[in-house]
Amino acid sequence: MTSNWNYAEYFPRTADYVPPGLECSDVLINLEEMRRQGVEVEIDGRILDNLSFYANYAYTDLKSMGGEPAGKEAEDERARHRVNAGLRYNLFQNTLLILNYKYQDEQLSQVSEEVADNEYDWYTIEMDAYHVFDFAIEQTLFNKYGFVEDAVLKLYINNLFDEEYENSRGYPMTDRTYGAALSFRF
């Protein structure tokens, strides 16, 4: 499904007449044929006994092979390049340092907002490429204590360098965030 709002016949505009019950009925359409090509590669391993890594790269190319004008717009709505990578360093026996990195290429997004009953405003959001780093320290408190297992305390900083970026609907993401998490199993 993709948005067809630029070409929809039944999109209520200020001066247009739309037969009752057909309002916005052709705003979202199934495209005849979209070809998605790309590659996704992931590697992980150890650099040293106490230093491991992972890296993931994805390239996506969308091509509209149908006759719909909305298909051409849909081609541009996906980020072509995405990268995720990370390092894990065992500082001490039960202490793990974690550094994660995320990159996403620029993209466009079509978003709608309902402004009244069955009346929508549609707009395009241009999102810049971004680079985000997250850092954490995990401390294993104990492996087994009574019926509780694998207790881990995690202190983290998300968006370490306070990058300004948007999610797929164009809303600003959170600034630098500090936190703590305690996890365990029964």
PyRosetta script that sets phi, psi and omega in degrees:
from pyrosetta import init, pose_from_sequence

init()
pose = pose_from_sequence("MTSNWNYAEYFPRTADYVPPGLECSDVLINLEEMRRQGVEVEIDGRILDNLSFYANYAYTDLKSMGGEPAGKEAEDERARHRVNAGLRYNLFQNTLLILNYKYQDEQLSQVSEEVADNEYDWYTIEMDAYHVFDFAIEQTLFNKYGFVEDAVLKLYINNLFDEEYENSRGYPMTDRTYGAALSFRF")
pose.set_psi(1, 142.2)
pose.set_omega(1, 174.8)
pose.set_phi(2, -143.6)
pose.set_psi(2, 162.0)
pose.set_omega(2, 179.6)
pose.set_phi(3, -79.1)
pose.set_psi(3, 141.8)
pose.set_omega(3, -177.9)
pose.set_phi(4, -124.9)
pose.set_psi(4, 22.8)
pose.set_omega(4, -169.1)
pose.set_phi(5, -63.7)
pose.set_psi(5, -28.3)
pose.set_omega(5, 177.7)
pose.set_phi(6, -69.7)
pose.set_psi(6, -22.1)
pose.set_omega(6, -173.2)
pose.set_phi(7, -120.2)
pose.set_psi(7, 3.4)
pose.set_omega(7, -175.9)
pose.set_phi(8, -68.7)
pose.set_psi(8, 136.7)
pose.set_omega(8, 176.9)
pose.set_phi(9, -81.9)
pose.set_psi(9, -26.4)
pose.set_omega(9, -174.6)
pose.set_phi(10, -109.7)
pose.set_psi(10, 35.6)
pose.set_omega(10, 176.9)
pose.set_phi(11, -93.9)
pose.set_psi(11, 114.9)
pose.set_omega(11, -176.5)
pose.set_phi(12, -65.1)
pose.set_psi(12, 114.6)
pose.set_omega(12, 175.3)
pose.set_phi(13, -110.9)
pose.set_psi(13, 172.3)
pose.set_omega(13, -173.8)
pose.set_phi(14, -53.7)
pose.set_psi(14, -48.4)
pose.set_omega(14, -174.0)
pose.set_phi(15, -103.2)
pose.set_psi(15, -1.9)
pose.set_omega(15, -175.7)
pose.set_phi(16, -84.6)
pose.set_psi(16, 145.0)
pose.set_omega(16, 172.0)
pose.set_phi(17, -97.0)
pose.set_psi(17, 129.5)
pose.set_omega(17, 176.7)
pose.set_phi(18, -121.6)
pose.set_psi(18, 126.7)
pose.set_omega(18, 179.0)
pose.set_phi(19, -57.3)
pose.set_psi(19, 137.3)
pose.set_omega(19, -179.7)
pose.set_phi(20, -55.0)
pose.set_psi(20, 135.3)
pose.set_omega(20, 179.2)
pose.set_phi(21, 92.7)
pose.set_psi(21, -13.2)
pose.set_omega(21, 179.7)
pose.set_phi(22, -103.9)
pose.set_psi(22, 0.6)
pose.set_omega(22, -178.7)
pose.set_phi(23, -54.2)
pose.set_psi(23, 126.0)
pose.set_omega(23, 175.7)
pose.set_phi(24, 61.6)
pose.set_psi(24, 14.5)
pose.set_omega(24, -176.7)
pose.set_phi(25, -68.2)
pose.set_psi(25, -21.3)
pose.set_omega(25, 178.7)
pose.set_phi(26, -115.1)
pose.set_psi(26, 22.8)
pose.set_omega(26, 178.6)
pose.set_phi(27, -75.4)
pose.set_psi(27, -37.9)
pose.set_omega(27, 174.5)
pose.set_phi(28, -108.7)
pose.set_psi(28, 128.7)
pose.set_omega(28, -178.7)
pose.set_phi(29, -131.7)
pose.set_psi(29, 156.7)
pose.set_omega(29, 168.9)
pose.set_phi(30, -87.1)
pose.set_psi(30, 126.8)
pose.set_omega(30, 179.8)
pose.set_phi(31, -77.5)
pose.set_psi(31, 148.2)
pose.set_omega(31, -178.3)
pose.set_phi(32, -58.7)
pose.set_psi(32, -55.7)
pose.set_omega(32, -178.8)
pose.set_phi(33, -152.7)
pose.set_psi(33, 119.6)
pose.set_omega(33, 174.6)
pose.set_phi(34, -115.4)
pose.set_psi(34, 129.5)
pose.set_omega(34, 176.5)
pose.set_phi(35, -104.0)
pose.set_psi(35, 123.7)
pose.set_omega(35, 178.3)
pose.set_phi(36, -109.2)
pose.set_psi(36, 119.4)
pose.set_omega(36, 178.0)
pose.set_phi(37, -123.7)
pose.set_psi(37, 152.1)
pose.set_omega(37, 178.5)
pose.set_phi(38, 168.7)
pose.set_psi(38, -171.4)
pose.set_omega(38, 179.7)
pose.set_phi(39, -147.0)
pose.set_psi(39, 145.1)
pose.set_omega(39, 173.5)
pose.set_phi(40, -132.6)
pose.set_psi(40, 127.6)
pose.set_omega(40, -177.0)
pose.set_phi(41, -127.7)
pose.set_psi(41, 134.8)
pose.set_omega(41, 176.0)
pose.set_phi(42, -134.0)
pose.set_psi(42, 135.0)
pose.set_omega(42, 173.6)
pose.set_phi(43, -131.7)
pose.set_psi(43, 149.3)
pose.set_omega(43, 173.1)
pose.set_phi(44, -151.0)
pose.set_psi(44, 160.5)
pose.set_omega(44, -178.8)
pose.set_phi(45, 172.6)
pose.set_psi(45, -166.4)
pose.set_omega(45, -179.7)
pose.set_phi(46, -117.0)
pose.set_psi(46, 135.0)
pose.set_omega(46, 174.2)
pose.set_phi(47, -91.1)
pose.set_psi(47, -44.8)
pose.set_omega(47, 173.7)
pose.set_phi(48, -132.1)
pose.set_psi(48, 175.0)
pose.set_omega(48, 179.0)
pose.set_phi(49, -58.5)
pose.set_psi(49, -35.5)
pose.set_omega(49, -176.6)
pose.set_phi(50, -107.5)
pose.set_psi(50, 10.6)
pose.set_omega(50, 180.0)
pose.set_phi(51, -130.1)
pose.set_psi(51, 115.8)
pose.set_omega(51, 178.2)
pose.set_phi(52, -119.9)
pose.set_psi(52, 166.1)
pose.set_omega(52, -177.6)
pose.set_phi(53, -146.4)
pose.set_psi(53, 163.1)
pose.set_omega(53, 167.3)
pose.set_phi(54, -146.0)
pose.set_psi(54, 152.3)
pose.set_omega(54, 176.9)
pose.set_phi(55, -148.9)
pose.set_psi(55, 136.3)
pose.set_omega(55, -179.6)
pose.set_phi(56, -133.8)
pose.set_psi(56, 131.3)
pose.set_omega(56, 176.2)
pose.set_phi(57, -128.2)
pose.set_psi(57, 135.8)
pose.set_omega(57, 176.9)
pose.set_phi(58, -132.1)
pose.set_psi(58, 132.5)
pose.set_omega(58, 174.3)
pose.set_phi(59, -120.7)
pose.set_psi(59, 127.8)
pose.set_omega(59, -179.7)
pose.set_phi(60, -127.1)
pose.set_psi(60, 130.8)
pose.set_omega(60, 177.4)
pose.set_phi(61, -125.9)
pose.set_psi(61, 118.1)
pose.set_omega(61, 179.9)
pose.set_phi(62, -103.7)
pose.set_psi(62, 133.8)
pose.set_omega(62, 177.3)
pose.set_phi(63, -130.4)
pose.set_psi(63, 129.1)
pose.set_omega(63, 176.1)
pose.set_phi(64, -88.1)
pose.set_psi(64, 122.0)
pose.set_omega(64, -179.7)
pose.set_phi(65, -104.8)
pose.set_psi(65, -1.7)
pose.set_omega(65, 178.5)
pose.set_phi(66, -91.7)
pose.set_psi(66, -178.0)
pose.set_omega(66, -176.8)
pose.set_phi(67, -95.1)
pose.set_psi(67, 3.6)
pose.set_omega(67, -175.1)
pose.set_phi(68, -77.7)
pose.set_psi(68, 131.5)
pose.set_omega(68, 175.8)
pose.set_phi(69, -61.5)
pose.set_psi(69, -30.3)
pose.set_omega(69, 179.7)
pose.set_phi(70, -65.2)
pose.set_psi(70, -24.4)
pose.set_omega(70, 178.1)
pose.set_phi(71, -64.5)
pose.set_psi(71, -37.9)
pose.set_omega(71, 178.1)
pose.set_phi(72, -63.8)
pose.set_psi(72, -41.2)
pose.set_omega(72, 177.8)
pose.set_phi(73, -65.7)
pose.set_psi(73, -38.4)
pose.set_omega(73, -179.4)
pose.set_phi(74, -62.4)
pose.set_psi(74, -29.7)
pose.set_omega(74, 177.9)
pose.set_phi(75, -58.7)
pose.set_psi(75, -35.9)
pose.set_omega(75, -175.5)
pose.set_phi(76, -86.6)
pose.set_psi(76, -7.4)
pose.set_omega(76, -173.5)
pose.set_phi(77, -85.0)
pose.set_psi(77, 1.2)
pose.set_omega(77, -178.8)
pose.set_phi(78, -113.6)
pose.set_psi(78, 141.8)
pose.set_omega(78, 173.5)
pose.set_phi(79, -70.5)
pose.set_psi(79, 130.4)
pose.set_omega(79, -178.9)
pose.set_phi(80, -76.9)
pose.set_psi(80, -37.0)
pose.set_omega(80, -175.2)
pose.set_phi(81, -120.5)
pose.set_psi(81, 134.5)
pose.set_omega(81, 174.1)
pose.set_phi(82, -138.3)
pose.set_psi(82, 138.7)
pose.set_omega(82, 178.6)
pose.set_phi(83, -133.5)
pose.set_psi(83, 135.5)
pose.set_omega(83, 169.9)
pose.set_phi(84, -129.3)
pose.set_psi(84, 135.2)
pose.set_omega(84, 179.4)
pose.set_phi(85, -150.3)
pose.set_psi(85, 160.5)
pose.set_omega(85, 179.4)
pose.set_phi(86, -164.6)
pose.set_psi(86, 156.8)
pose.set_omega(86, 174.6)
pose.set_phi(87, -122.5)
pose.set_psi(87, 143.0)
pose.set_omega(87, 175.5)
pose.set_phi(88, -126.5)
pose.set_psi(88, 122.6)
pose.set_omega(88, -178.2)
pose.set_phi(89, -124.6)
pose.set_psi(89, 118.9)
pose.set_omega(89, 176.4)
pose.set_phi(90, -80.5)
pose.set_psi(90, 96.5)
pose.set_omega(90, -177.7)
pose.set_phi(91, -67.0)
pose.set_psi(91, -49.3)
pose.set_omega(91, 174.9)
pose.set_phi(92, -130.2)
pose.set_psi(92, -179.7)
pose.set_omega(92, -175.4)
pose.set_phi(93, -56.5)
pose.set_psi(93, -41.0)
pose.set_omega(93, -177.1)
pose.set_phi(94, -114.8)
pose.set_psi(94, 16.8)
pose.set_omega(94, -178.1)
pose.set_phi(95, -121.4)
pose.set_psi(95, 124.2)
pose.set_omega(95, -176.7)
pose.set_phi(96, -120.9)
pose.set_psi(96, 128.4)
pose.set_omega(96, 172.8)
pose.set_phi(97, -98.1)
pose.set_psi(97, 135.1)
pose.set_omega(97, -174.8)
pose.set_phi(98, -128.6)
pose.set_psi(98, 128.5)
pose.set_omega(98, 173.9)
pose.set_phi(99, -126.6)
pose.set_psi(99, 120.7)
pose.set_omega(99, 179.6)
pose.set_phi(100, -116.5)
pose.set_psi(100, 147.3)
pose.set_omega(100, 179.8)
pose.set_phi(101, -132.1)
pose.set_psi(101, 138.1)
pose.set_omega(101, 176.7)
pose.set_phi(102, -131.7)
pose.set_psi(102, 136.3)
pose.set_omega(102, 174.0)
pose.set_phi(103, -132.2)
pose.set_psi(103, 139.5)
pose.set_omega(103, 172.0)
pose.set_phi(104, -137.3)
pose.set_psi(104, 136.3)
pose.set_omega(104, 178.5)
pose.set_phi(105, -68.2)
pose.set_psi(105, 165.1)
pose.set_omega(105, 177.2)
pose.set_phi(106, -64.1)
pose.set_psi(106, 155.4)
pose.set_omega(106, 178.8)
pose.set_phi(107, -158.1)
pose.set_psi(107, 169.0)
pose.set_omega(107, 175.2)
pose.set_phi(108, -114.1)
pose.set_psi(108, 154.5)
pose.set_omega(108, 176.6)
pose.set_phi(109, -142.3)
pose.set_psi(109, 134.5)
pose.set_omega(109, 175.5)
pose.set_phi(110, -94.7)
pose.set_psi(110, 125.5)
pose.set_omega(110, -175.0)
pose.set_phi(111, -129.6)
pose.set_psi(111, 142.4)
pose.set_omega(111, 176.4)
pose.set_phi(112, -120.3)
pose.set_psi(112, 149.6)
pose.set_omega(112, 173.6)
pose.set_phi(113, -133.0)
pose.set_psi(113, 133.2)
pose.set_omega(113, 177.7)
pose.set_phi(114, -79.7)
pose.set_psi(114, 116.8)
pose.set_omega(114, -177.9)
pose.set_phi(115, -97.4)
pose.set_psi(115, -21.3)
pose.set_omega(115, 175.0)
pose.set_phi(116, -155.5)
pose.set_psi(116, 178.2)
pose.set_omega(116, 178.7)
pose.set_phi(117, -57.0)
pose.set_psi(117, 119.7)
pose.set_omega(117, 179.7)
pose.set_phi(118, 55.3)
pose.set_psi(118, 27.3)
pose.set_omega(118, 175.8)
pose.set_phi(119, -126.4)
pose.set_psi(119, 124.1)
pose.set_omega(119, -173.3)
pose.set_phi(120, -123.9)
pose.set_psi(120, 144.2)
pose.set_omega(120, 168.4)
pose.set_phi(121, -104.3)
pose.set_psi(121, 129.8)
pose.set_omega(121, 179.4)
pose.set_phi(122, -113.2)
pose.set_psi(122, 140.5)
pose.set_omega(122, 177.9)
pose.set_phi(123, -152.4)
pose.set_psi(123, 161.1)
pose.set_omega(123, -179.4)
pose.set_phi(124, -105.0)
pose.set_psi(124, 134.7)
pose.set_omega(124, 178.0)
pose.set_phi(125, -112.9)
pose.set_psi(125, 126.3)
pose.set_omega(125, 174.0)
pose.set_phi(126, -93.7)
pose.set_psi(126, 124.5)
pose.set_omega(126, -179.3)
pose.set_phi(127, -112.6)
pose.set_psi(127, 129.3)
pose.set_omega(127, 179.3)
pose.set_phi(128, -73.7)
pose.set_psi(128, 160.1)
pose.set_omega(128, 172.5)
pose.set_phi(129, -66.5)
pose.set_psi(129, 154.9)
pose.set_omega(129, 178.8)
pose.set_phi(130, -145.1)
pose.set_psi(130, 158.3)
pose.set_omega(130, 175.2)
pose.set_phi(131, -128.2)
pose.set_psi(131, 125.8)
pose.set_omega(131, -179.0)
pose.set_phi(132, -130.1)
pose.set_psi(132, 133.8)
pose.set_omega(132, 175.9)
pose.set_phi(133, -114.9)
pose.set_psi(133, 137.2)
pose.set_omega(133, 174.0)
pose.set_phi(134, -122.2)
pose.set_psi(134, 144.0)
pose.set_omega(134, -179.5)
pose.set_phi(135, -131.5)
pose.set_psi(135, 142.7)
pose.set_omega(135, 179.4)
pose.set_phi(136, -150.4)
pose.set_psi(136, 156.1)
pose.set_omega(136, 171.5)
pose.set_phi(137, -123.7)
pose.set_psi(137, 125.1)
pose.set_omega(137, 177.2)
pose.set_phi(138, -111.7)
pose.set_psi(138, 129.3)
pose.set_omega(138, 177.9)
pose.set_phi(139, -118.4)
pose.set_psi(139, 117.4)
pose.set_omega(139, 174.8)
pose.set_phi(140, -76.4)
pose.set_psi(140, 118.0)
pose.set_omega(140, -178.1)
pose.set_phi(141, -79.9)
pose.set_psi(141, -45.0)
pose.set_omega(141, 174.3)
pose.set_phi(142, -164.3)
pose.set_psi(142, 157.2)
pose.set_omega(142, 178.6)
pose.set_phi(143, -90.0)
pose.set_psi(143, -35.0)
pose.set_omega(143, 178.6)
pose.set_phi(144, -153.1)
pose.set_psi(144, 128.4)
pose.set_omega(144, 176.5)
pose.set_phi(145, -144.4)
pose.set_psi(145, 103.4)
pose.set_omega(145, -174.9)
pose.set_phi(146, 64.3)
pose.set_psi(146, -125.5)
pose.set_omega(146, 178.8)
pose.set_phi(147, -94.3)
pose.set_psi(147, 1.3)
pose.set_omega(147, 179.0)
pose.set_phi(148, -95.4)
pose.set_psi(148, 133.9)
pose.set_omega(148, -179.4)
pose.set_phi(149, -127.3)
pose.set_psi(149, 154.9)
pose.set_omega(149, 171.7)
pose.set_phi(150, 51.4)
pose.set_psi(150, 56.0)
pose.set_omega(150, 177.3)
pose.set_phi(151, -80.1)
pose.set_psi(151, 122.9)
pose.set_omega(151, -177.4)
pose.set_phi(152, -131.5)
pose.set_psi(152, 130.5)
pose.set_omega(152, 173.4)
pose.set_phi(153, -103.0)
pose.set_psi(153, 128.5)
pose.set_omega(153, -178.0)
pose.set_phi(154, -122.9)
pose.set_psi(154, 125.7)
pose.set_omega(154, 172.3)
pose.set_phi(155, -109.0)
pose.set_psi(155, 132.0)
pose.set_omega(155, -173.0)
pose.set_phi(156, -141.3)
pose.set_psi(156, 158.5)
pose.set_omega(156, 170.6)
pose.set_phi(157, -130.4)
pose.set_psi(157, 112.8)
pose.set_omega(157, 175.9)
pose.set_phi(158, -94.5)
pose.set_psi(158, 145.4)
pose.set_omega(158, -176.6)
pose.set_phi(159, 57.2)
pose.set_psi(159, 57.6)
pose.set_omega(159, -172.9)
pose.set_phi(160, -50.5)
pose.set_psi(160, -41.4)
pose.set_omega(160, -176.8)
pose.set_phi(161, -99.5)
pose.set_psi(161, 16.2)
pose.set_omega(161, 173.7)
pose.set_phi(162, 56.4)
pose.set_psi(162, 46.3)
pose.set_omega(162, 178.9)
pose.set_phi(163, -68.3)
pose.set_psi(163, 138.2)
pose.set_omega(163, 174.0)
pose.set_phi(164, -93.6)
pose.set_psi(164, 121.0)
pose.set_omega(164, 179.3)
pose.set_phi(165, -152.9)
pose.set_psi(165, 170.9)
pose.set_omega(165, -174.9)
pose.set_phi(166, -123.4)
pose.set_psi(166, 152.6)
pose.set_omega(166, 174.3)
pose.set_phi(167, -80.5)
pose.set_psi(167, -175.8)
pose.set_omega(167, -173.2)
pose.set_phi(168, -67.5)
pose.set_psi(168, -14.8)
pose.set_omega(168, 176.0)
pose.set_phi(169, -99.5)
pose.set_psi(169, 4.3)
pose.set_omega(169, 175.3)
pose.set_phi(170, 89.8)
pose.set_psi(170, 4.8)
pose.set_omega(170, 178.9)
pose.set_phi(171, -82.3)
pose.set_psi(171, 139.9)
pose.set_omega(171, 178.5)
pose.set_phi(172, -61.3)
pose.set_psi(172, 138.2)
pose.set_omega(172, 177.6)
pose.set_phi(173, -85.3)
pose.set_psi(173, 169.1)
pose.set_omega(173, -174.6)
pose.set_phi(174, -68.3)
pose.set_psi(174, 152.4)
pose.set_omega(174, 174.9)
pose.set_phi(175, -72.5)
pose.set_psi(175, -167.7)
pose.set_omega(175, 176.8)
pose.set_phi(176, -56.0)
pose.set_psi(176, 133.8)
pose.set_omega(176, -177.2)
pose.set_phi(177, -127.3)
pose.set_psi(177, 132.0)
pose.set_omega(177, 176.4)
pose.set_phi(178, -108.0)
pose.set_psi(178, 143.7)
pose.set_omega(178, 179.4)
pose.set_phi(179, -164.0)
pose.set_psi(179, 174.2)
pose.set_omega(179, 177.0)
pose.set_phi(180, -140.1)
pose.set_psi(180, 145.7)
pose.set_omega(180, 178.7)
pose.set_phi(181, -140.2)
pose.set_psi(181, 141.2)
pose.set_omega(181, 175.9)
pose.set_phi(182, -118.8)
pose.set_psi(182, 125.4)
pose.set_omega(182, 178.8)
pose.set_phi(183, -127.6)
pose.set_psi(183, 149.0)
pose.set_omega(183, 176.0)
pose.set_phi(184, -162.4)
pose.set_psi(184, 166.3)
pose.set_omega(184, 178.7)
pose.set_phi(185, -120.0)
pose.set_psi(185, 156.3)
pose.set_omega(185, 174.6)
pose.set_phi(186, -103.5)
pose.dump_pdb("model.pdb")
